[in-house]
Amino acid sequence: MSTLEIEIEEARAQDVRVDDNILAIDLTDGRTIITPLAWYPRLVYGTPEERANFEINGDGRYLRWPDLDEDLTVAGILLGRPSGESQRSLKRWLEARAGAVRQLEHQVAEEKAKYGK
């Protein structure tokens, strides 16, 4: 096993930051990985609140955004791997997401009408 493989396998996340352009991961060894957010379309389409709701699992090896159903590995990010999600899968996810938003908006409108607001 090469030194690079060992470094990748042992890399662990301790904190994550996401803004409109980047995904930044602070590692336990002091390094920070910064990647373009465009590599992870579900994060691109997420709200700031959804992006801020993340989990670090597997002793820092795995990152999860439950609101966006997005899972990444620190090793994959270190290797420069963007999302492997197909365009077809992303399209289905976006359509389901839009449908959920429309349903919520409809429920809110019904509640407002019900109470005369």
N, C-alpha and C positions, 0 to 999 in steps of 0.2 A: 504494500500500500504506500502510495506516495505521500509526501508531506502535505501537498495541496488537498488530497482526499481526506487526510486526518483533520486539517483545518476546517474543511467544509462540514465534515461529520460532527465536529465538536462545536461548531458555531451555534450560539444560543441567543435568542432575542430576550431583551429585558424591557424594552419600550418600543412603541411604534408611534409615528406621526404621519398623518396624511393631510395634504392640502390639495388645492385644485390642480397641482402640477406634479407632485412627487409623493412617493412612498419612502419614508425614512425609517430604518430599523436600527436602533442602538443595540449592539451586542454586548454580552457580558464581559468580553475581553477588551472593551474600550473602542472597538471599531464601530463605525456607522456606515450602513449600506444605504445608498440613495439610488432609487430607480425611477424612471418616468412613470407617472400614474397611468399613462396611455397603455401601458403593458397589461393593465388589469381593468378591463372594461366595466366590471361590476362595481369596482371602486369609483370609477369615473362617474357612473350614473348614480352613485349613492349620495345621499344628503350629508352635510357635515356631521349631523347627529349619528347617522348610520355608520359613517366612517370612524367616528370616535368610539363606537361600541365594538370593541375587538377583544379577543381572548388570546392569550399566549398559552399554548398547551405543550404537552410532551417535553417538559423540562426546557422549554424555550425553542424547541425545534419546529413547532407548527403555529401558524397564525390563522385565526378564524374570525370572520365578520358574520355573526349569526343573522343579522337583519338583511344581509345581502347574499347569504348562502355562498360565501367565498372562503375558500381554504387555500392557504399557500404554505410552502415549506421554506425555511430559512436556507436550506441547502440549494433548493431550486433558484431562489433569488440570487444567492451568491454565484451560481453558475450562469446567471444572466438569462434565465428562462422566463419569458413572458407567459401570460395565461395561455393554456392550451385549449381553452373553450372554443368550440366551433361557432361560426357566425349563425348557424341555424339554432344552436342551443341558446346563444345570447339573445337572438330575436324572440324565441319562445319565452325566455325569462322576462324580457322587456315588455312583451305583450301581457303576460300574467301580472306584472307589476302595475302596468297602466290600468288593467281591469280592476285590480284591488283598490287603486286610488279612486277610480270612477265610482265603485261601490261605496266607499267611505264617504265621498262627496254626496252621493244620493242619500245615504242614511242621515247625514248632517242636515241636508235640505228638508227631509221629511220631519226631523225633530224640530226644526225651526218653524215649519208650517204647522205642526201639531200644537206648538205652544205660542203661536202667533208672533214669532220674533223675526 
